[in-house]
Each structure stands twice: as structure tokens, then as C-alpha cells.
Amino acid sequence: MQKATIQTEPLTCPSCVQKIENATKSLDGVDKESVKVLFNSSKVKFDFDPAKVSLEDVVKAITALGYEVVKSQAKD
């Protein structure tokens, strides 16, 4: 498992957090228990299995909702 952080454009409401959380959790390979969307800092933190899903796949899922990703980073 790798840890990742994705910085999005500023989130404006709690439903934004819920939408991003649900989209991230729905991806096979993302540890659903680890997903945390931080409203105040507009960050998405999660663990994922790079053999099943890429960081780019998660970024695509978030941008498909209409949110801009400012920066993404994964580390072992």
C-alpha cells in the first residue's frame, strides 16, 4: 500500500467533501477505511494499492466530478 495526498481547489461545502469521498472510496484498490477528505485544507488523503489503481485514476475520478486537482503526491 502507498499513501497519497491530493490537493484540490478550495472546497465550498460539506457535500463537496461527501462527493469526493464517495468517488475515491468507489475505486477498486483504494483502502476505503483510509479515505479522509479535509474540508479546511481541501486535501484528500488515502492509502491505495498501486497494482490495482493508480494515483492518476483517483485524480481522474475527482476531476470527473468537476473539481480541479492542484497537486497530487504518493509515497511508499
N, CA and C of each residue as an Amber inpcrd file, in Angstrom:
protein
   228
   0.8380000  -1.1890000   0.0000000   0.0000000   0.0000000   0.0000000
   0.8790000   1.2470000   0.0000000   0.4240000   2.2430000  -0.7430000
   1.0790000   3.5410000  -0.7530000   0.1270000   4.5660000  -0.1580000
   0.6950000   5.5940000   0.4280000  -0.0950000   6.7120000   0.9520000
  -0.0920000   7.8160000  -0.0920000  -1.2200000   8.5060000  -0.2060000
  -1.3090000   9.5900000  -1.1850000  -2.0490000  10.7770000  -0.5960000
  -1.7000000  11.9370000  -1.1190000  -2.3920000  13.1770000  -0.7840000
  -2.6730000  13.9080000  -2.0930000  -3.9060000  14.3350000  -2.2380000
  -4.3150000  15.1200000  -3.4050000  -4.8350000  16.4610000  -2.8980000
  -4.2850000  17.5280000  -3.4310000  -4.7280000  18.8860000  -3.0970000
  -5.7010000  19.3280000  -4.1750000  -6.9090000  19.7200000  -3.7700000
  -7.9090000  20.1850000  -4.7340000  -8.0660000  21.6950000  -4.6240000
  -8.8430000  22.2410000  -5.5530000  -9.2370000  23.6380000  -5.4250000
  -9.9920000  23.7650000  -4.0970000 -10.1390000  24.9630000  -3.5600000
 -10.8570000  25.1000000  -2.2890000 -12.2710000  24.5050000  -2.3610000
 -12.5910000  23.6990000  -1.3600000 -13.9220000  23.0950000  -1.2830000
 -14.8670000  24.1020000  -0.6440000 -16.0890000  24.1480000  -1.1550000
 -17.0040000  25.1930000  -0.7110000 -18.1320000  24.7170000   0.1980000
 -18.3520000  23.3960000   0.2780000 -19.4600000  22.9200000   1.1060000
 -19.2430000  21.4680000   1.5300000 -19.9530000  21.0350000   2.5620000
 -19.8230000  19.6500000   3.0200000 -20.2130000  18.6150000   1.9540000
 -21.1070000  18.9670000   1.0490000 -21.4730000  17.9890000   0.0130000
 -20.3140000  17.7500000  -0.9540000 -19.4390000  18.7360000  -1.1180000
 -18.2260000  18.5500000  -1.9320000 -17.3650000  17.4570000  -1.3130000
 -17.2070000  17.5220000  -0.0120000 -16.4230000  16.5300000   0.7140000
 -17.0200000  15.1420000   0.5030000 -18.3290000  15.0400000   0.6440000
 -19.0200000  13.7540000   0.5070000 -18.8710000  13.1830000  -0.9050000
 -19.0200000  14.0210000  -1.9160000 -18.8910000  13.5580000  -3.3050000
 -17.4910000  13.0150000  -3.5850000 -16.4780000  13.7600000  -3.1580000
 -15.0930000  13.3320000  -3.3910000 -14.7900000  12.0570000  -2.6070000
 -15.2750000  12.0030000  -1.3740000 -15.0560000  10.8120000  -0.5410000
 -15.6840000   9.5810000  -1.2000000 -16.9060000   9.6990000  -1.6450000
 -17.5910000   8.5660000  -2.2740000 -16.9040000   8.1250000  -3.5660000
 -16.4760000   9.0790000  -4.3800000 -15.8070000   8.7440000  -5.6450000
 -14.4820000   8.0350000  -5.3870000 -13.7540000   8.4920000  -4.3870000
 -12.4600000   7.8860000  -4.0640000 -12.6510000   6.4790000  -3.5030000
 -13.6110000   6.3300000  -2.5910000 -13.8750000   5.0230000  -1.9880000
 -14.3980000   4.0050000  -3.0010000 -15.0100000   4.4650000  -4.0630000
 -15.6130000   3.5450000  -5.0380000 -14.5710000   2.8560000  -5.9280000
 -13.3420000   3.3410000  -5.9190000 -12.3090000   2.7770000  -6.7900000
 -11.6990000   1.5190000  -6.1750000 -11.6430000   0.4640000  -6.9840000
 -11.0190000  -0.7760000  -6.5410000  -9.5250000  -0.5340000  -6.3460000
  -9.0250000  -0.8880000  -5.1830000  -7.6090000  -0.6740000  -4.8920000
  -7.3720000   0.4260000  -3.8810000  -8.3960000   1.2370000  -3.6200000
  -8.2930000   2.2770000  -2.5980000  -8.7850000   1.6890000  -1.2770000
  -7.9930000   1.8510000  -0.2190000  -8.4000000   1.3870000   1.1110000
  -9.4980000   2.3270000   1.6170000 -10.7320000   1.8230000   1.5940000
 -11.8930000   2.6560000   1.9210000 -11.8430000   3.2380000   3.3290000
 -11.2480000   2.4940000   4.2670000 -11.1550000   2.9680000   5.6540000
 -10.1740000   4.1250000   5.8050000  -9.2580000   4.2550000   4.8720000
  -8.2090000   5.2780000   5.0000000  -8.5900000   6.6160000   4.3750000
  -9.6760000   6.6600000   3.6050000 -10.0300000   7.8870000   2.8740000
 -10.5010000   8.9840000   3.8220000  -9.8170000  10.1180000   3.7430000
 -10.1970000  11.2870000   4.5360000 -10.1420000  12.5110000   3.6410000
 -11.2490000  13.2360000   3.5730000 -11.2870000  14.4840000   2.8210000
 -11.3520000  15.6080000   3.8510000 -10.3310000  16.4470000   3.8370000
 -10.2170000  17.5190000   4.8130000 -10.7610000  18.8150000   4.2210000
 -11.9050000  19.2370000   4.7250000 -12.6100000  20.3990000   4.1800000
 -11.7630000  21.6750000   4.2690000 -11.1990000  21.9560000   5.4390000
 -10.4840000  23.2210000   5.6480000  -9.2480000  23.3670000   4.7860000
  -8.5470000  22.2540000   4.5340000  -7.3140000  22.3320000   3.7430000
  -7.5110000  21.8470000   2.3120000  -8.7090000  21.3650000   1.9880000
  -9.0280000  20.8640000   0.6410000  -8.0650000  19.7590000   0.2030000
  -7.7880000  18.8420000   1.1300000  -6.9010000  17.7250000   0.8280000
  -7.6530000  16.4050000   0.9340000  -7.2630000  15.4820000   0.0630000
  -7.7960000  14.1280000   0.0870000  -6.6250000  13.2220000   0.4340000
  -6.7590000  12.4730000   1.5270000  -5.6890000  11.5640000   1.9540000
  -6.2410000  10.1420000   1.9440000  -5.4260000   9.2120000   1.4490000
  -5.8710000   7.8190000   1.3650000  -4.6890000   6.9000000   1.1080000
  -4.9120000   5.6090000   1.3400000  -3.9400000   4.5760000   1.0070000
  -4.4850000   3.8170000  -0.1960000  -3.5820000   3.3710000  -1.0680000
  -4.0250000   2.6310000  -2.2430000  -3.0070000   1.5750000  -2.6460000
  -3.4890000   0.5800000  -3.3760000  -2.6480000  -0.4900000  -3.8960000
  -2.3170000  -0.1490000  -5.3480000  -1.0690000   0.2380000  -5.6360000
  -0.7160000   0.6540000  -6.9980000  -0.8110000  -0.4770000  -8.0280000
  -0.9380000  -1.7150000  -7.5770000  -1.1240000  -2.8270000  -8.5010000
  -2.5660000  -2.8690000  -9.0260000  -3.4780000  -2.1960000  -8.3040000
  -4.8930000  -2.2080000  -8.6880000  -5.3930000  -0.8750000  -9.2240000
  -4.8550000   0.2170000  -8.7130000  -5.3260000   1.5490000  -9.1070000
  -4.1400000   2.5150000  -9.0530000  -4.1180000   3.4470000  -9.9750000
  -3.0350000   4.4310000  -9.9770000  -3.5070000   5.7390000  -9.3490000
  -2.5550000   6.5410000  -8.9540000  -2.8740000   7.8680000  -8.4230000
  -3.6010000   8.6740000  -9.4940000  -3.1890000   8.4940000 -10.7420000
  -3.8410000   9.1940000 -11.8590000  -5.3220000   8.7950000 -11.9780000
  -5.6500000   7.5370000 -11.6980000  -7.0520000   7.0930000 -11.7310000
  -7.8880000   7.8310000 -10.6930000  -7.3180000   8.0340000  -9.5160000
  -8.0280000   8.7490000  -8.4550000  -8.2010000  10.2150000  -8.8440000
  -7.1540000  10.8090000  -9.3870000  -7.2300000  12.2010000  -9.8500000
  -8.3310000  12.3290000 -10.9060000  -8.3930000  11.3960000 -11.8330000
  -9.4310000  11.4290000 -12.8880000 -10.8250000  11.3340000 -12.2910000
 -10.9950000  10.4990000 -11.2730000 -12.3070000  10.3540000 -10.6300000
 -12.7420000  11.6650000  -9.9770000 -11.7910000  12.3710000  -9.3880000
 -12.1110000  13.6500000  -8.7390000 -12.3850000  14.7360000  -9.7750000
 -11.5680000  14.7990000 -10.8220000 -11.7950000  15.8200000 -11.8560000
 -13.0780000  15.5490000 -12.6380000 -13.4790000  14.2900000 -12.7410000
 -14.7350000  13.9580000 -13.4250000 -15.9400000  14.5390000 -12.6820000
 -15.7800000  14.8010000 -11.4030000 -16.8520000  15.4160000 -10.6090000
 -16.9010000  16.9290000 -10.8140000 -15.8680000  17.4720000 -11.4570000
 -15.8330000  18.9110000 -11.6980000 -14.9020000  19.6770000 -10.7830000
 -14.1000000  18.9630000  -9.9960000 -13.1560000  19.6240000  -9.0890000
 -11.7760000  19.6560000  -9.7240000 -11.0760000  20.7400000  -9.5250000
  -9.7300000  20.8790000 -10.0590000  -8.7150000  20.3260000  -9.0530000
  -7.8110000  19.4970000  -9.5380000  -6.7400000  18.9830000  -8.6960000
  -5.5260000  19.8810000  -8.8920000  -5.0410000  20.4250000  -7.7980000
  -3.9180000  21.3430000  -7.8290000  -2.5930000  20.5740000  -7.7880000
  -2.5370000  19.5290000  -6.9620000  -1.3080000  18.7730000  -6.7970000
  -1.6530000  17.3830000  -6.2660000  -0.8810000  16.3740000  -6.6830000
  -1.0510000  15.0290000  -6.1440000   0.3170000  14.4380000  -5.8610000
   0.3710000  13.6280000  -4.8120000   1.6500000  13.0580000  -4.3880000
   1.4090000  11.7170000  -3.7290000   2.2380000  10.7330000  -4.0850000
   2.1840000   9.4150000  -3.4500000   3.5420000   9.0960000  -2.8770000
   3.5440000   8.3560000  -1.7750000   4.8060000   7.8950000  -1.1930000
   4.6090000   6.5150000  -0.6150000   5.6990000   5.7700000  -0.5720000
   5.6480000   4.3930000  -0.0310000   5.4830000   4.4000000   1.4690000
